[in-house]
């Protein structure tokens, strides 16, 4: 049995007779050639797409690397500037702490960075070890400055709490400490403070820094301010017209605490000033003219 293949056109006529087995073999062969050709074309195209995709991805990554490098360089420049600024501040702090220590009678070498640390900072070339040493130096400097601040603050507090000066801005000493004739009874009595006379409304000032332990009316004193200066020392300011501070306030030397008046047991505008040492009144004059 055979099959005849006829191809007919206007100018062409072709006829071929072949057996069924041969015809099938030819068709299978043509199909295989078509499939192989088709798969090879698709595979190349797919590989090309994949290569283009990978290439595009690599180009994007390269751009990101360039951007990252630029940002890194900018950050590195910023870090270098900050390191230089930190080193400058460290040098300034070192110089300042030495000056303050010397000014306050302290040994300035105790508040300078050790020579060993300074030498390490100057010799270090790599950034990471340098930053570690700089951080350690700053920590030590902070400890030194904190200690110096504490010492100086203690010295200043001692100086500020030390009583000195008159308890008024304007006025005159009108009555001393000791036995005198009482202006009300006419009898001799103990005057446990000193009086400074002046005009109503004149400033009454603290003669030392401390904490206000009384601010208000008290029998005999009129409107009274009492200040605790520590170390068993207190001062009292009596007969005020008005009070400028309240209990618990921290006052400084020379601060206005009241306005002069004539409240309580008083015959005229003045401030009655007392100094108490361990709870007992003492003569204020040595403190006033200290």
Helices and strands as residue ranges (DSSP letters): E 2-8, E 13-19, H 20-103, G 108-111, H 115-123, H 127-161, E 172-175, E 178-181, E 188-191, E 194-197, E 203-205, E 210-218, E 222-230, E 233-243, E 250-251, E 256-260, E 270-277, E 280-282, H 285-288
